[in-house]
Amino acid sequence: MDLPKSNRPVVAVGWMLVTGLNFVAVTAIVKSLGDRVPAAEAAFLRYALGLVFLIPMLRPMWRAQIGRTGWALFGLRGAAHTLGVMLWFFSMTQITIAEVTALNYMAPVYVTVGAALFLGERLAVRRIAAIAVALGGALLILRPGFRELDPGHIAMIVAAVAMGGSYLIAKRMSGLVSPAVVVGYLSVTVTIGLAPFAWAVWVPVTWGDLGLLFLVAAFATAGHYTMTLAFQAAPVAVSQPVTFLQLVWATLLGMLFFNEPPDAWVVSGGVLILGAVSFITWREARVKRRQVTPTDLATKV
């Protein structure tokens, strides 16, 4: 007999493994581009080329009932994501793949803090402790005062904050429109948002670079899709720890192909951050299952 759709942990872990490989492929391709295509232009081309994947979403996007609040949220999320994407592409040219991957794990922590500040969700003591552990992990990676911070580190911190803001807005929008509409309009608004920045730094690109950026769009789209399949198969708390393997793959990738020696501080910091994120996810899942409070308050502990 088949297991219920929401209780297939092996399937969820499998899809999350595929998700990690997709996102590591994205990282590797962007890293291989280096700085021969400016960050804003590379990000714009990635999203512009990826618009082809929106074709299945056009009908729900057209039929969606979007009020003034919805359009404002779409615009605000597009602006936050635009900033985050540009800074992420820039960081990839400045610091190691492992550092980018580890610092990117902070985005869910920023979402948790933002939900408390802007959505009225309560932060219980355990959540606050998990956030403190995650911040400690970030300090291990950056080690301020013990080494000079690269502009790429600062850019990645801001990128993770911007991405956290984008995900926080998506959480608010999820109650207004379908996921396909949320994803579709994100691609459209980010493409529009990146256009003027790309124009300002535009340089001619080769067909080879265009092909690489199309692959980035394809792998990123596939990664988001397989992540959705993982979330459908089992609670997020089941698949979240598997994302640690992205740091393992990223470290190996940097060592084997980009001459980036493994850094124990970065790996240790990444472990702390991901452990904290996994704990927060697990606690939220437990609260939802127990349903000791009304549904609209279930994540407020």
Secondary structure, 3 states (H helix, E strand, C coil): CCCCCCCCHHHHHHHHHHHHHHHHHHHHHHHHHCCCCCHHHHHHHHHHHHHHHHHHHHHHHHHCCCCHHHHHHHHHHHHHHHHHHHHHHHHHCCCCHHHHHHHHCCHHHHHHHHHHHHCCCCCCHHHHHHHHHHHHHHHHHHCECCECCCHHHHHHHHHHHHHHHHHHHHHHHCCCCCHHHHHHHHHHHHHHHHHHHHHHCCCCCCHHHHHHHHHHHHHHHHHHHHHHHHHHHCCHHHHHHHHHHHHHHHHHHHHHHCCCCCCHHHHHHHHHHHHHHHHHHHHHHHHHHHCCCCHHHCCCC
